[in-house]
Amino acid sequence: MKTIYDGIYKKLEMLGVIEVLEAGHDSGKSRSSGFMDLSLDILNEETPGVVRIALAHYFEQNGDLCADPDMEIRVYKERQLAEALTFQMAMPPIYQEVYPEPGKVAPRLKKELNSFLNTWLKNCLNQGHSFKAMPVSHQA
């Protein structure tokens, strides 16, 4: 039975995020005419086979870049699953964590953020975003 976590992983795969991970890059940027750029950053993760990434749209306000939104996502490569970890945006300032401390989970927020992430990724795909064959920076 497919879950939302399968669907999120599949959409990340369709966007080319998994390709970026497998290539060993640490970031990427997708540009799609008429839409905000989509930025990808690979973050550290202590667990083998698991990678944390950040995806964000940014806009400029008064010379500063503001996230709208910025999400951290945990990708379980071998199991082909992914889940939302955090959500933040600049205007209005919001920061939410699914796992606020070790051993604790916010179940309602987990459901809401994964639903939002699934929809956001679908919208990014519909807008033509892709990290496939995009120039990305290499790890140092």
N, C-alpha and C positions, 0 to 999 in steps of 0.2 A: 504494500500500500504506500503510495507516494504521500509525502508530507510537505509542508511549506518549506522545510529545510532543504529538501530535494529540489524544489522549484527555485529557491534562491540560488543554490549552487548552479543549476542549469542556466539560469539567466546570467550569472557571473561568467560561466563558460562561454555563452553566446556573445557576451561583451568582449571576450578575449582576456579577461582577468586571469584565468587559469593558465593561459598561454604565457602571460607575463611572469607569473610565479614560476612556471617550469623553465623559463629561459634564464631565471636567476636575476632579473632586473629588480630594482628597488622602488621604481616609480613609473608613472606613465600619465599621459594627458590625452584626452579625447576631445576633439573639436568637431562640432556639427553646426553648420551654418544656421544662424537664427536662434541658437540656443546657448546657454551658458556652458563653458568648458566643464568637463568632468575630470577631476583629478584623482589619481590612484597613488597611494603610498603603501609600501610593504613595511609592516611594523615587526618588532621582535616578538617571538613566542617561545616559551620554554619547552613545550611539549612536542616530541617528534611527530611528524605527519600533520601538524596543525600550524596554520599561519594566520596571523592577525593582519588585516588590511584596513585602510581608511579610504573611503570614497567621499568626495565632496564636490559641490558646486560652489563657486565663489563669485561675489559681485563686489564692485568697488563703491565705497561710500566715503566721501571726504578724504580721498587718497588712501584709505585703508581697505584691505581685502577682508570681506566678511563671509563666513560660511553660511550656506543656505541650501540644503543642510550639509552636515558633516557627520558621517557614521563610521564607527568601528565595527568590523565584521570578523567573526572567527570562521575560518575555512578548514574543514576536515577533509583534506585531499583524498585520502584512501577510502573514506566512506562516502565521498561525494555529497557532503552536506555542508551547509553554511548557516550561520545565525547572527542576528544583530546583537551587538554588545552595548553600544552607546549611540546616543543621538544628541547632536547639539546644533544650535544655530545662533547667529549673532543678533538678529532683530525679530522679535524680542529675544533677549538672552535666555536660552534654555539649555540645560545639560541634564541628560537622563542616563542612568546605568541600569542594565538588566541585572547585573551581579554587583550590588553595591559594596559587598565585602566578601571575603572567602567563606564559602558554605551558605551564602544567602542568595536568594533569587527573588525578584519582583515578578510574580507570575502574570499579572495583568499587563504590566509594562512589557514583558517579554512577548506576549501575544500581540500587543499593539505595535511594537517596533518591528517585529518580523513581518507583520501584515503591511506596514508602511514600506519597509525595505523591499518586499516583493513587488508592490505597486510601483515604487520609484524605479526599480530596475527595469520593469516592463516599460515604463515611460521613457527611460533612457534609451532602450532598444528601439522604441517607436520613433524617437527623435533622431535616430541614426548614429548614436554613439557607438564607438568600438575602439578597443585597444589593440586589435589585431593589426600586425604589420605597422604599428605606430612607432616612431622613434621614442625610446625611453632611455633613461639614464641607467648606467651599469653600477653595480656595487663597487665600492673602492677596494 
